[in-house]
Amino acid sequence: MLEMEAESESTTPTWIAFADLMTGLLGAFVLLLVGVMAAQLEMASTLEAEVQKRHIEEQKRQSLEQALAIPLASGRITLSNGRIGISGKLLFGLNSDQLQPEGRQLLKSLVGPLRSYLAMRDEILMVSGFTDDKVVTSSNRQFADNWELSAQRSLTVTRTLIEEGMPPSMLFAAAFGQEQPLVPNSSDKARAQNRRVEIAPVPRASGEVKNKP
């Protein structure tokens, strides 16, 4: 009898240790499961946000296409990733910021559609000037470099849009010089593509007062 009691006493701690081990393993499994579920929820939330973002971008693209259907059909402008592209040769002569008559007419035709597009959106227009990689010729000392040339061209387009009826609060000018080319500057044709002005709707800065277009 004493031997049986001794054996029982010696085996009891083993079962307790085993139970503690199982409890620990169960706790670890629960923590792992919670972590996996949290990661899945985060991934689902991120995916939903990305889908929503793409849906908004697609709606924006379609709205711009509808608003600019006529100039797009004529081939005088392009629309890519929400950016309206205008070839530099339609607007300016080489190394010049003086707007050509055809360019003014084109910009005038864009004011109405762009105002209609902006009317229901918390966005403004960024007018950006771009050049090719060639240094401004020495015969034209009006511009120190491509940065200055692109800046003056974007300002000319911005001012013309305002003159033709675009509210000044709805747009601003930006310059990129020879940076961000559409294609490598490997030929005259490629350089002509890179000499351009782009008009892109961008979100209005938070806290900025919105004026009626």
C-alpha positions, 0 to 999 in steps of 0.5 A: 500500500505504501509503495502504491501511494508513493508511486501515485505521488511520483506520477502526479507532477508529470500529468500536471507538467503535461497539462501545463505544456498543453495549455501553453501550446494552446495559448501559443496556437490561439495567439498565432491564429489571432495574428493570422486573422489580423494579417488577413483583415489588414490585407483585405482592408488594403485590397479594398482600399486599392480597389476603391482607389482604382475605381475612383481613378477610372471614374476620373479618366472617363469623366475627363475623356467625356469632357475632352471628347472633341479635342481628343478626337481631333488628335490635338491633345492626348490623355494618359494617366489623367494628364492632358498632353499638348505637343510643344510645336502646337503652342510655341516655336523652338526655344520660344515662350510666345504662344502661337495663334493655333495654340491659343485657340486650342487652349481656349477650347479646353477652358469650358470642358475643364471648368465643367470637369472641376465644378464637382471636384475638389481639384485644381489644375497643374500646368507643367512645362517640359523641354528636350535635353538640348541646351538653349541655343546661344543665339537666344539669351532670353532663357538661361537654361531649359528650366527657365524655358519650361517655366516661362512656357507653363506660365504662358499657358497658365495666363492664357487659360486665365485670360480665356475664362479659367478662374485663377484659383483653379490652376497653378504653373510648374516647370520640369525642364528636361526632366521626366521625358516621355521617351529617351532623347535619342532623335529629333522625333523623340525630342519633339515628343518631350517638348510639351505642356501637360495639364493635370487635375490634382487634389486641392491642398487641405485647408485651401478655400475652394472658389466657385469655378 
